[in-house]
Amino acid sequence: MHADTRPHPVIGLYVRAATLEAAEQIALVVWRCALNDLHWLRAWTLLRAEVPLIPIDADWPL
């Protein structure tokens, strides 16, 4: 979590998915699950779920 970023905090996580759209959906599901367990997050509103494309090295275990 990057709480000092402006204008909004950023929560980062690593997601492996077949497509960018699938990765963004997974990030959204993770956020919703976090809201159920971490009630203090409910003070925040998810503005967007974006996933940058990071190339995976051929030696990275699948």
C-alpha positions as CSV (number, residue, x, y, z in Angstrom):
1,M,0.0,0.0,0.0
2,H,1.2,3.5,-0.9
3,A,-0.8,5.7,1.4
4,D,1.3,8.8,0.7
5,T,0.6,9.0,-3.1
6,R,-1.4,11.9,-4.3
7,P,-4.1,12.6,-5.0
8,H,-5.2,9.1,-3.9
9,P,-3.6,6.1,-2.1
10,V,-2.5,3.2,-4.2
11,I,-2.8,-0.5,-3.3
12,G,-0.5,-2.7,-5.4
13,L,-0.6,-6.4,-5.9
14,Y,0.8,-9.0,-8.3
15,V,-1.7,-10.8,-10.5
16,R,-1.1,-13.6,-13.0
17,A,-3.9,-13.9,-15.6
18,A,-4.2,-14.8,-19.3
19,T,-5.4,-11.4,-20.4
20,L,-5.2,-7.8,-19.2
21,E,-9.0,-7.7,-18.7
22,A,-8.9,-10.8,-16.6
23,A,-6.2,-9.3,-14.4
24,E,-8.2,-6.2,-13.9
25,Q,-11.2,-8.3,-12.9
26,I,-9.1,-10.3,-10.4
27,A,-7.9,-7.0,-8.9
28,L,-11.5,-5.9,-8.5
29,V,-12.4,-9.1,-6.8
30,V,-9.5,-8.9,-4.4
31,W,-10.6,-5.3,-3.5
32,R,-14.1,-6.5,-2.7
33,C,-12.8,-9.4,-0.6
34,A,-10.5,-7.0,1.3
35,L,-13.5,-4.8,2.1
36,N,-15.2,-7.8,3.8
37,D,-12.2,-8.5,6.0
38,L,-10.6,-5.1,6.5
39,H,-13.5,-2.8,7.6
40,W,-11.2,0.2,7.8
41,L,-10.9,0.1,4.0
42,R,-14.6,0.9,3.7
43,A,-13.8,4.6,4.2
44,W,-12.2,4.5,0.8
45,T,-13.8,4.2,-2.6
46,L,-12.2,2.2,-5.5
47,L,-11.7,4.7,-8.3
48,R,-10.3,2.3,-10.8
49,A,-8.6,-1.1,-11.1
50,E,-5.7,-0.9,-13.5
51,V,-3.0,-3.4,-14.2
52,P,0.2,-2.5,-16.0
53,L,1.6,-5.2,-18.4
54,I,4.8,-6.6,-17.1
55,P,6.6,-9.0,-19.4
56,I,7.4,-12.3,-17.7
57,D,10.9,-13.6,-18.1
58,A,11.1,-16.9,-19.9
59,D,12.8,-18.4,-16.8
60,W,9.9,-17.4,-14.5
61,P,8.2,-20.5,-13.2
62,L,4.7,-20.9,-14.4
